[in-house]
Amino acid sequence: MEGDNCVPEGKTVTATIGRVGSKRISISSTSENVDENGEARFAITAKNKVGNARVTFKANNLKMFLTVKVR
């Protein structure tokens, strides 16, 4: 896959959670390789604390943010 927001196959995507967010969620692994479909899969699990957590995904020079709401 090609495009402005696509990461080539075999590249590594890293996921990080801020200090406050780590009290609310956990991630299965901090880095995953991109597959042939241009996807890297992460499992995000909620903990017992309610609130929002921000996850940052980085690959090459791309950076994307995801806000997770725990209720």
PLY file of the C-alpha trace (Angstrom):
ply
format ascii 1.0
element vertex 71
property float x
property float y
property float z
element edge 70
property int vertex1
property int vertex2
end_header
0.00 0.00 0.00
1.20 3.48 -0.73
0.06 6.90 0.34
0.84 9.76 2.71
-0.21 7.88 5.87
0.91 4.37 4.92
3.85 2.53 6.39
5.68 -0.01 4.18
5.56 -3.71 5.00
8.19 -4.86 7.48
8.63 -1.47 9.18
8.11 -1.21 12.92
5.31 0.79 14.57
5.78 1.70 18.23
3.00 2.54 20.67
3.50 4.57 23.83
1.18 5.61 26.64
1.70 8.64 28.84
2.25 8.32 32.58
-1.37 9.15 33.42
-2.73 6.89 30.67
-0.75 3.90 31.92
-2.95 3.91 35.03
-6.03 3.44 32.82
-4.93 1.14 29.97
-2.21 -1.30 28.94
-0.96 -2.34 25.50
-0.13 -5.91 24.48
3.29 -4.93 23.08
5.12 -1.67 22.58
6.08 -2.40 18.96
4.73 -4.45 16.06
5.84 -4.99 12.46
3.61 -3.88 9.59
2.11 -6.83 7.66
1.45 -7.17 3.92
-1.88 -5.33 4.34
-0.14 -2.28 5.83
-1.47 -3.02 9.33
0.15 -3.34 12.73
-2.17 -4.74 15.42
-2.09 -3.80 19.09
-4.42 -5.02 21.84
-5.41 -2.25 24.26
-6.83 -3.42 27.58
-8.68 -1.22 30.08
-7.75 -1.26 33.75
-10.12 -0.46 36.64
-9.63 3.32 36.54
-12.12 5.51 34.61
-10.94 8.33 32.34
-9.14 9.05 29.08
-5.75 7.81 27.92
-3.75 8.94 24.91
-1.79 6.42 22.85
0.91 7.64 20.45
1.82 5.50 17.45
5.11 6.24 15.66
6.59 4.79 12.48
9.35 6.40 10.41
8.46 10.10 10.36
4.72 9.53 10.97
3.06 10.14 14.34
-0.62 9.43 15.08
-2.59 9.85 18.30
-5.53 7.84 19.61
-7.65 8.81 22.61
-9.08 5.84 24.53
-12.05 6.44 26.83
-12.36 4.08 29.80
-15.80 4.04 31.42
0 1
1 2
2 3
3 4
4 5
5 6
6 7
7 8
8 9
9 10
10 11
11 12
12 13
13 14
14 15
15 16
16 17
17 18
18 19
19 20
20 21
21 22
22 23
23 24
24 25
25 26
26 27
27 28
28 29
29 30
30 31
31 32
32 33
33 34
34 35
35 36
36 37
37 38
38 39
39 40
40 41
41 42
42 43
43 44
44 45
45 46
46 47
47 48
48 49
49 50
50 51
51 52
52 53
53 54
54 55
55 56
56 57
57 58
58 59
59 60
60 61
61 62
62 63
63 64
64 65
65 66
66 67
67 68
68 69
69 70
